[in-house]
Amino acid sequence: MRSGGIIYLEVRTRALKGHLLDQSMIKNLADLPNVENVLSHLLKSDYATEMERALVKPEPTVFENSINKVLSQRFEKYYDIVSSIAISEKLKELIYTYMRRLEVKNLKRILRAVHSGKLVTEDALIPLSKKITSVNFEELVKVRTIKEFVELLKETDYRIIAEKLKEYMKYDAISILEAKIDEAYYGRIIELSDGKSGKPVIKIVGTEVDLRNILTLLQLYKIGAHKDVLLNSIIPIGYRINIVRILDLIKKSPEYAKQMILSTSYRNIVTKMDSLLDEGREEEAHALLDKTLRRIAMKNFRGVSAPIAYLLLIDIEASDLSKIIIGKYLKIEKEKISTLLSV
């Protein structure tokens, strides 16, 4: 039997879910003729205050910053709600840990910038308070080398990234370090999701890890990446995929690993992703991942998994809106924008 606290949390979470844009709303926004129309429609939503600012200065960086601000505000508001409800400390830790997905996004953005020899400022990151981040981004944006980046993370939950610095230096492959960040993040969530009640959470998180591994494998396979790069770029966590078997097959031949994932329950998604990547439509392959995660989140919006599903849907919505607004600003055809969305 579920506790009163969990029941109340689910009720509150379902009420908040009502503030999210449904699939038809997102599709309608993509069909609007220009960016001004999109921003005007969002004045009736939780994005109202930020969209008013964007209307005054309609520029891509302003659009992205506005959406990121609402994304962060929603996570922080939910943090406060969870903190006020009588549920177990372990469940609270699970939810708080899942909220670190915004932290992970920021880490990867800085990592990619440093890898490319570019600069990134705090203004370009998702604004996070100390409630939902454990990383000092003020210091992290100052780094100029990957070694400095890794060094600053040694005292954080992402310290395991240092284990693969040598491999990164050898192959100059950023995917190797990204996999370690993901391993630290997803690994802790799964660790906190043990027990029968955590199965729906594992389904959401495990599916995301599987799909990210599949996409990474297919992308690196397409460009003929070295076996060692493939081996070190896979998150060593599996849900419906036997990750040990996958890694063994990569050692023999990446083609064997690809054939194995084609024999799993993900075969339809793998086939579609593979086809999109063959055609150079990488963004659409990523959109396919979001489509699947949206569906999984909607199906598992109950009990202890409701908070996880809700936070994931917030994140996906923000991504969709960024694509729509920036796409309209750049005058990209609505048909093309629609292929990049989760709906």
N, C-alpha and C positions, 0 to 999 in steps of 0.2 A: 504493500500500500504506500502511495506517495504521501510525503509529509505535507502539512498545510502550507509550509513555506514554499515548497516547490510548486504546489498548485497555484498559490498567489503569484509567484514569479511568472508562471506561464500565462496567467490572466493578464498581468501587466504587460508582458512581452507581446501578447496578441493584440493588445490595444495599441501599442507602439507600431506594430506591423501595419496597422491601418493607416499610418502616416506615410508609408512607402508608396511609391508610384507603382501601379499594377502594370502588367504586360501591355495592355491596350493603351495606357497612357504613354508609355515609352515609345511604342510604335507610332502613336499619333504625333509625338514630338519630332520623331525622325521624318515624318511626312510634311512637316511645316516648311513653308517656302524659304525662310531665312532665319538668321541667328536672333534678330530682334523679336521675332514671333515666339521663338523658343523661350527666350528670357522672360518675355511678358507672361507666357503661360505659367512659368515657374514662380511668378509673384504670388500665386495662390497656394503655394506649397511651403514646406519647411525651409526652402531655399530663398524665400522672399527677400530677406534683408540683404543677403549676399548678391542676389541677382540685381537688386536696385543699384548696387555699387558697380556691378559689371555693365549695366546699361549706360552708366556715366562714362566708363572707360572700357569699351569693348575690345579687349585684346586677349590673345590666347593665354598669356601668363596670368592675367586677372581672372579669366574663366576658371583655369585650373586651381588657382589659389582659393577662389570662392567655394568651389566644390569641395576641396580638401578641408576647408575650415568647417563646413557643415558636417562632413564625414567625421572629423575629430570631435566636434561638439556632440554628435549623436552617441559616439562611443563613450565620451565622458559622462554624459547624462545617464547612460545605461549603467556605467560604473557606480554612480551614486545610488541608483535604484537598487542594484544588486547588494550594495553595502548596507542598505537599510532593511533588508529582508532577512528573516530568521531561517537561514539555510546553513548547511554544513560548511565549515571553513574549506574543506577540500573542494566542494562544488564552486565556492567563490574563487578559489585559486585557479580552478579549471577555466572559468569564464574570464578572469583577469588575464590568464596566460593566453587565451585565444585572442584577446584584444591586442596582443603584441603583434598581430599581423600588420598593423600600421607601422609599427617600429621596424618590422622586417622590410616593408616596402621602402622606407627611408634608408635603411642600411644598404639595400641593393642599389638604390639610386646613387648614393655616394660612392659605393664600390665601383659601379660602372663608369662614373665620371672620372674617378682616380685612374682606373684602368685605361681610359681613353685619353688621359692627360688633360682633362678639362676641369674647370672649377664649378662647384655647386655651392650655393648659399643657403642659409637656413630658410629664407623666404621661399625657396623652391621645394621645400619639404612639407610633408603633412605636419601641421603644428600640433605638438603633443605635450601635454603637461606631465609632471612627474608621476601623476596617478597611473598613467597608462604607458609609461616607458621607463626603462632602466638604463638607457644609454644617454651619454652626454653628447648630444648632437652639436652643441655649440663648439666643442673641441674637435669633434670628428670631421666637421666640414673644413677644418684648417689643414688636414693632412694632405700631403702631396704625393706620397708613395704608398703602395700596397703594404709594404712592411710596417709603415706607421699606422695604417688602418688596422692591421692585425694586432699590433702592439696595444693599441687603445682598447681593443675588445678582450684582452686577456683577463681583465677583472670583471667581465660580464658573463651572462648566460651563454654567450656566443664564443666563448674561449676556444672551443674545439676547432674553430676556423684555422688556428695556428698549425694544426696537424697536417694541413694540406698546402702550406705555404711553399714547400719545396717543389711539389708537383705543379703548382701554379707557375712558379718561376721557370720551371723546365719547359712547360708547354704554352705558357702565356694564354691560358684558357680561363676566362672569368667564371665559366659554368662550374668549375671545380670548387671555387670558394662559395659560390651561391648555394651549392648543394650542402655545404657544411652549415651555413646559416639556416637553411631549411631543416636540416637534421636536428639541430638544437631546438628549433621552434616546434616542429611537428612531433618530435620525439617526446618532449615534455608534456604536450597535450595528450598524447596517447597513453603515456604513463599515468596521468591523472584520470583517465577514462576507463580504468579497469572495473570489472564487475558487470553484472547483468544490466543495471540501469544505464551504464555508459555505452551500451552497444549502438544506439542510434547516433551518438557522438562519433564513435569510431567509424560508423558508416559514412558520415559526412566528411570527416577529416581524412580517413583512409582512402576514400574515393579521390579526394583532391591530390593526395600524395601519389597515388597510382597514375592518375592522369598527367600530373606534372612529370613523372618519370617517363611515361610513354612519349610525351611531347619532346622531352629532352633527348631521348634515345633516337627518335625519328629525325629530329633536326640535326643532331651530330652525325648520324648515319648518312644523311643526304650530302653533307659537306666532306665526307670521307675522313672524319676525325680519327686520330690515333686511338687504338684500343684502350690505352691507359687513360686517355681523356674521358672516354665513355665510362670506364669503370669508376673513375673518381667524380664524375658528374651526376651519378645516380644517387638519389637519397636512399640510404640503406634501410628503408622501411617499406613494408609491403602489406597490403590489405587483401585484395583478391589476386594479387600477383606474387608468385614465389620469388622474392627478391634474390635469395641465395642462388636459385637456379638461373635467374636472369644474368647475374654477375658471372656465373660459371660459363654460361653460353657466350657471353661477350668475349671472354678470354679465348674461346675457340674461334668464334666468328660472329661479328655483330649481326650478320644475316640470320644466324640461328636464333638470336635473341628476338629479332623482329618477327620471325615466324612463330615463336612461342607466344608473344603477346597477341598475335593474330588468332591464336587458338583459345584465348580466354573469353570471358563474358564481355570484354571490351572490344571485341573484334569489329563491330560496326563502327565504333568511334575511331578505332585505329585505322580502318580502311578510309574513312572520310578525312582524317587528319593527314594521312599519307598522301592522298590524292591532292589535297589543298597545298601541301608542302611541295609536291611535284610541280604544281602550277605556279609556285612562287607566291602563294597567298597565305603567308605566315600569320598575319593578323587575324584572318578568318579561322585559322587553326586554333589560335588562342581563344577566339570567341566561342568556338565549339566546346572548349573546356568550361567556360563560364555558363554556357547554356545547360550543360550537364549538371554543374554544381547548383545552379538555380533550381533545377528540377528536384535534385536530391534534397536541398534545403526545404523546399515547399512540402515534400513528402514526409519529412522528419521533424516537422514543427510541433513538437509535443514534449512534455516532461523536461528532463534535464537537457535535451538536445535543442529545445526551443531557443534558449539564449544564443547557442552557437549558430543555429540556422538564421536567426534574426541578424546577428552581426555580419554574417556572410552576405546576406541579402543587401544590407546597407552598403557594403563594400562594392558589390557587383553593380548596384544602382549608380553609385558615384562614378564607376568606370564607364557605364553606359552613357551617362549624362556628359561626361568629358568628351567622349567620341562624337556624340550628337552635336554639342555646342561648337567644338573646335572644327568638326566637319562642316557645319553650316557656315562658319566664319571663313573657311578656306574654299567655300562654294563647291564642295564635293557632292556629287549626285546622291540623292536620297537612297537610291537602290544600293549604292556602294556602302553608305553609312549603315544601312539595315543589316548588311552581311557581317558587320563587326559587333553587333549587339548580342546580348544574352537572351533575347526574346524571339 
